[in-house]
Amino acid sequence: MKAAVVYPYWPRYREAIAALLCQQTSPDPEYVLISGPEGRDGIRTIDPRRSGIPVEQGGLRWRFVKNFWAGRFFLWQAGVAGLGLTKEFDAIIYLGQFNILSTIVSAVIARLAGKRVLMWTHGFIRERNSPKEFARACFYRLAHGFLLYGDRARAIMRQKGFDPKGLHVVYNSLDYEAQKLIRSSVSEDELFRLRRALFPNPHHHVLSFIGRLTPQKKLDMLIRAGKKLHDGGFPVNILIVGDGGERGRLEKLSDECSMREFTRFFGECHDEKEIGRCLMMSAMCVSPGEVGLTAMHALAYGTPVITHDDPSRQMPECEAIREGVTGCFFRYGSVDDLAGKIRNWLTVNGACVRAAGENCISVIEDRYHPAAQIRVINAAVRGEEASGCSGGRTAARERKP
């Protein structure tokens, strides 16, 4: 079989799964990436020059189309509608966003032409009904099956009447092979030297965050929680890795809370080894708002994650956090509860860091890595029935810290 995977652009964080898709050979399906060459809104993309390198030499089987944006919402991709007619592909995987008008036309044509249509999407992640959700449901009906980011989306889509046999949970991932190499190469002495270089008192626990500094991340809560911990006689250091529109406000807040001495704004960083060192030296990764790929990054380096407990305001990656095992949840919107949960975790689990780290890594190795994703994608493209299991073997391997 041969399948096209159509995206507006290919984000840099998807490079590992994109490469693995292109490396597939018979009897597995063969994949061709199709997208525009450039990203949007400051999102870094895979280097388009990889399209000119043979797959055997690390390149990608990648073709480019022209993206035409209407304002900030609607998109038409020239040439995508015709994919439904070409005899080259047996299946087409679309990014499941109904604002991409060319996807709607292409999917209709592909269905009429007898091709298998799949959508790689968050699906429904909130249990609510609205005109927008109704429109999304109509759009999803164009697909034979779905590649979903999480089990919650699968459950909600089943409730809305979608055939569970086509609801494949593919989860999400980063470049886990690279992360494993970094994890095994960094020493405890190196991590302590980094803490000492960043903070006046390197012996305090480090609470970290990595990601874009946006209002949705609610990072003011992290600084306020840090202040409460200090005032309660439990000092911590805070490390914020990333940049964005909120940075100035957060820096001002750290001054107002007398936390500037204990807070470091690391800035934007795309060096994976540097990111790995920052996360590995941290006692916890704290994402007070929606957590997203931040959880994947931290857990891959053995760092537990804390985020809020309202699933309707979360991203699917929060499913990797297991209360008391790979992190914990605090009451949505409560700085007091956030501070209390941080203190409790660091107090209770302080002597069992190794067990907690092993549990974090175990969750990633069970399902949140490209090799696990490719197995699910191949099954979906072949038309196999989706697995009804929402778990794996992780629960059997976990050890309570």
C-alpha positions as a printed Julia matrix, in Angstrom:
401×3 Matrix{Float64}:
   0.0    0.0    0.0
   0.99   3.61  -0.51
  -0.34   6.47   1.61
  -0.06  10.25   1.5
   0.19  12.19   4.78
  -1.11  15.73   4.24
  -0.24  18.55   6.64
  -0.2   22.36   6.23
   3.47  22.16   7.29
   5.61  19.68   9.22
   6.58  21.01  12.69
  10.12  20.38  13.83
   8.98  18.27  16.78
   7.45  15.74  14.35
  10.74  15.1   12.57
  11.33  11.7   14.2
   7.93  10.27  13.29
   8.14  11.82   9.8
  11.49  10.11   9.21
  10.15   6.79  10.46
   7.13   7.03   8.16
   9.39   7.62   5.17
  11.64   4.7    6.1
   8.76   2.22   5.85
   9.15  -0.38   3.11
   7.06  -3.27   1.82
   5.25  -5.21   3.22
   4.5   -2.17   5.42
   2.75   0.78   3.76
   4.93   3.33   1.97
   4.35   6.93   3.0
   4.77  10.25   1.18
   4.66  13.52   3.11
   2.77  16.39   1.49
   2.74  19.94   2.87
   3.75  23.53   2.38
   7.49  24.16   2.93
   7.13  26.85   5.59
   5.55  27.09   9.03
   3.39  29.8   10.54
   3.14  31.83  13.74
   6.79  31.25  14.6
   6.51  27.44  14.62
   9.8   25.84  13.59
   9.49  23.31  10.8
  11.54  20.42   9.49
  14.27  21.63   7.14
  12.74  21.41   3.63
  16.15  20.49   2.23
  15.61  16.99   3.6
  13.18  16.48   0.71
  16.13  16.49  -1.69
  18.07  13.8    0.17
  17.43  10.09  -0.52
  15.55   8.36   2.28
  18.41   5.88   2.63
  20.7    8.8    3.49
  18.4   10.39   6.05
  16.12  12.32   3.73
  12.35  12.44   3.55
   9.92  11.35   0.86
   8.37  14.8    0.86
   6.47  16.83  -1.74
   5.49  20.46  -1.46
   2.26  22.26  -2.24
   1.38  25.92  -2.07
  -0.58  27.08   0.98
  -3.1   29.9    0.53
  -4.34  31.33   3.84
  -7.52  33.4    4.07
  -6.89  35.5    7.15
  -5.67  33.5   10.12
  -8.18  30.67   9.93
  -9.02  29.2    6.53
  -6.48  27.39   4.35
  -6.5   26.05   0.81
  -3.64  23.79  -0.28
  -3.16  23.84  -4.04
  -3.02  20.35  -5.52
  -4.38  18.53  -2.48
  -7.9   18.16  -3.88
  -6.47  16.21  -6.81
  -4.93  13.61  -4.48
  -8.34  12.01  -4.25
  -8.21  11.2   -7.96
  -4.63  10.04  -8.38
  -4.08   6.29  -8.61
  -0.75   6.62  -6.8
  -2.22   6.42  -3.31
  -4.4    3.78  -1.71
  -4.96   5.85   1.43
  -4.7    9.48   2.48
  -4.08  10.71   6.02
  -5.21  14.31   6.52
  -4.62  16.62   9.45
  -8.14  16.6   10.9
  -8.88  20.33  10.96
 -12.05  21.43   9.24
 -10.72  24.93   8.54
  -8.54  23.4    5.8
 -11.02  23.69   2.93
  -8.94  21.68   0.47
  -9.06  18.72   2.88
 -12.87  18.69   2.75
 -12.91  18.61  -1.06
 -10.05  16.12  -1.28
 -11.59  13.76   1.29
 -14.93  13.71  -0.52
 -13.21  12.9   -3.84
 -11.02  10.26  -2.19
 -14.05   8.54  -0.66
 -15.86   8.51  -4.01
 -12.72   7.09  -5.64
 -12.6    4.23  -3.14
  -9.53   5.35  -1.21
  -9.13   4.9    2.53
  -9.46   8.25   4.32
  -7.95   8.82   7.77
  -7.7   11.92   9.94
  -4.84  12.58  12.37
  -6.49  14.76  14.97
  -7.22  15.61  18.59
 -10.81  14.59  17.88
 -13.26  15.72  20.53
 -11.47  16.46  23.79
 -14.35  18.26  25.54
 -17.8   16.88  26.33
 -20.0   19.65  25.0
 -22.4   20.37  22.17
 -22.28  23.53  20.07
 -22.69  24.55  16.42
 -18.91  24.34  16.05
 -18.83  20.82  17.48
 -21.68  19.8   15.16
 -19.73  21.12  12.16
 -16.65  19.26  13.31
 -18.65  16.03  13.66
 -19.97  16.4   10.09
 -16.41  16.91   8.87
 -15.17  13.85  10.75
 -17.82  11.71   9.08
 -15.74  11.97   5.89
 -13.13   9.65   7.4
 -13.01   5.87   7.64
 -10.84   6.09  10.74
  -8.86   8.36  13.03
  -5.41   8.69  14.55
  -6.18  10.23  17.95
  -3.87  11.81  20.5
  -5.5   10.31  23.57
  -7.9    7.87  25.2
 -10.28  10.61  26.35
 -10.88  11.67  22.74
 -11.61   8.06  21.83
 -14.16   7.76  24.64
 -15.95  10.98  23.68
 -16.05  10.04  20.0
 -17.56   6.67  20.9
 -20.26   8.51  22.85
 -20.96  10.62  19.77
 -21.57   7.51  17.7
 -18.29   7.02  15.88
 -17.36   3.39  15.2
 -14.81   2.32  17.85
 -13.15   0.03  15.3
 -11.84   3.11  13.51
 -10.7    5.04  16.59
  -6.95   4.37  16.71
  -5.13   6.08  19.6
  -1.69   7.06  18.3
  -0.71   9.37  21.21
   2.14  11.84  20.62
   5.92  11.83  20.73
   9.2   13.65  20.35
  12.55  12.23  19.19
  12.85   9.62  21.91
  15.92   7.89  20.46
  17.87  11.16  20.71
  16.53  11.75  24.21
  17.67   8.29  25.37
  21.21   8.99  24.19
  21.27  12.3   26.03
  19.79  10.78  29.16
  22.5    8.14  29.3
  25.35  10.59  28.67
  24.69  13.24  31.34
  26.27  12.75  34.78
  25.0   13.89  38.18
  28.11  16.08  38.54
  27.23  17.83  35.28
  23.71  18.48  36.5
  24.91  19.93  39.79
  27.35  22.21  37.98
  24.45  23.51  35.9
  22.33  24.16  39.02
  25.26  25.99  40.57
  25.73  28.11  37.43
  22.04  29.08  37.34
  21.12  29.57  41.0
  22.79  31.15  44.06
  21.66  28.18  46.14
  21.93  25.04  43.99
  20.73  22.8   46.81
  17.12  23.99  46.57
  14.76  21.81  44.55
  14.36  23.07  40.97
  10.88  23.46  39.49
  11.07  23.78  35.72
   8.84  24.6   32.79
   9.63  24.23  29.1
   7.53  25.62  26.27
   6.22  28.79  24.71
   5.39  31.49  27.23
   1.71  32.05  26.44
  -1.29  32.99  28.62
  -2.67  29.44  28.32
   0.3   28.12  30.3
  -0.63  30.22  33.38
   2.98  30.49  34.48
   2.17  33.3   36.9
   0.77  30.5   39.1
   4.17  28.81  39.18
   5.87  31.98  40.42
   3.13  32.62  43.0
   3.3   29.02  44.19
   7.08  29.36  44.51
   6.55  32.43  46.65
   4.15  30.55  48.94
   6.65  27.72  49.32
   9.4   30.19  50.27
   7.16  31.95  52.75
   6.32  28.55  54.27
   9.96  27.68  54.83
  10.3   25.41  51.79
  12.55  27.32  49.34
  12.7   26.28  45.68
  14.36  27.46  42.5
  12.31  28.06  39.33
  13.67  27.53  35.81
  11.6   28.7   32.82
  12.91  27.49  29.45
  11.28  29.18  26.48
  10.21  32.56  25.2
   7.02  34.3   24.21
   4.73  37.25  24.81
   4.33  36.54  28.52
   8.0   36.78  29.4
   8.02  40.48  30.32
   4.97  40.11  32.56
   6.45  37.06  34.27
   9.77  38.79  34.9
   7.93  41.72  36.45
   5.88  39.36  38.62
   9.0   37.58  39.87
  10.35  40.98  40.96
   7.1   41.89  42.7
   7.06  38.55  44.54
  10.73  38.89  45.56
  11.41  35.72  43.6
  13.82  37.07  41.0
  16.84  35.68  42.87
  15.31  32.21  42.71
  13.88  32.39  39.17
  15.86  32.0   35.96
  14.46  32.77  32.51
  16.6   30.53  30.34
  15.13  31.83  27.09
  14.36  29.98  23.88
  16.41  26.82  23.44
  16.42  24.27  20.61
  19.51  22.36  21.71
  18.07  19.03  22.87
  21.05  18.22  25.07
  20.71  21.56  26.84
  16.98  20.96  27.28
  17.67  17.48  28.61
  20.12  18.8   31.18
  17.64  21.42  32.37
  14.89  18.84  32.83
  17.1   16.18  34.39
  18.35  18.57  37.05
  14.75  19.47  37.97
  12.82  17.81  40.77
   9.55  18.46  38.95
   8.25  19.99  35.75
   5.33  22.32  36.51
   2.77  23.3   33.87
  -0.06  25.14  35.66
  -2.12  25.55  32.47
  -2.54  23.07  29.64
   0.42  20.71  29.59
   0.78  19.36  26.02
   4.19  18.25  24.79
   5.81  19.67  27.91
   4.79  16.41  29.59
   6.39  14.3   26.86
   9.64  16.22  27.17
   9.89  16.01  30.94
   8.83  12.38  31.34
  11.32  11.24  28.7
  14.11  12.52  30.97
  12.63  10.92  34.09
  11.19  14.15  35.5
   7.68  13.95  37.03
   5.05  16.49  35.97
   2.38  18.42  37.84
  -0.52  20.13  36.08
  -4.16  21.0   36.77
  -6.97  18.46  37.13
  -9.67  19.75  34.75
  -9.64  17.42  31.7
 -11.94  19.73  29.71
  -9.21  22.4   29.83
  -6.29  20.03  29.24
  -4.39  18.63  26.28
  -4.33  14.86  25.58
  -0.74  14.48  26.75
  -1.9   14.94  30.35
  -2.98  11.27  30.18
   0.68  10.31  30.6
   0.6   11.78  34.12
  -0.46   9.21  36.71
  -1.28  10.47  40.16
   1.48   9.62  42.61
   3.44   7.67  39.99
   4.64   9.98  37.19
   3.48  13.22  38.78
   0.29  14.65  40.2
  -2.62  17.02  39.62
  -3.65  20.13  41.53
  -7.07  21.74  41.73
  -7.64  23.92  38.66
  -6.96  27.6   39.33
  -5.72  27.14  42.92
  -2.24  28.48  43.68
  -2.56  27.22  47.25
  -3.26  23.67  46.08
  -0.46  23.85  43.52
   2.02  24.87  46.21
   0.71  22.18  48.55
   0.92  19.43  45.93
   4.47  20.44  44.99
   5.58  20.39  48.61
   3.87  17.08  49.26
   5.44  15.44  46.2
   8.94  16.68  47.01
   8.6   15.69  50.66
   7.1   12.24  50.14
   9.08  11.3   47.04
  12.33  13.05  47.88
  13.96   9.78  48.97
  12.6    7.8   46.0
  13.69   9.89  43.03
  14.99   6.86  41.13
  11.66   4.99  41.29
   9.72   8.04  40.16
  12.16   8.6   37.29
  11.85   4.98  36.16
   8.06   5.27  36.16
   8.2    8.42  34.01
  10.46   6.78  31.45
   8.35   3.61  31.48
   5.22   5.52  30.4
   7.08   7.07  27.46
   8.55   3.74  26.39
   5.16   2.07  26.55
   3.37   4.31  24.04
   4.68   7.88  23.64
   7.46   7.32  21.11
   7.64   7.14  17.28
   8.12   3.35  17.02
   4.9    2.77  18.97
   3.08   5.34  16.85
   4.15   3.8   13.57
   2.63   0.46  14.53
  -0.74   2.11  15.14
  -0.54   4.17  11.93
   0.29   1.1    9.84
  -2.67  -0.78  11.32
  -5.03   2.12  10.61
  -3.85   2.46   7.01
  -4.34  -1.27   6.42
  -7.88  -1.0    7.75
  -7.3   -3.16  10.81
  -9.61  -2.84  13.79
  -8.45  -0.38  16.44
  -7.2   -1.86  19.68
  -9.76  -1.66  22.45
  -7.06  -1.49  25.1
  -6.42   1.96  26.5
  -3.4    0.79  28.43
  -0.4   -1.4   27.85
   2.02  -3.02  30.18
   3.07   0.14  31.94
   0.77  -0.34  34.93
   2.33  -3.71  35.6
   5.81  -2.24  35.61
   5.13   0.85  37.72
   6.61   1.14  41.17
   5.06   3.53  43.63
   7.76   5.96  44.78
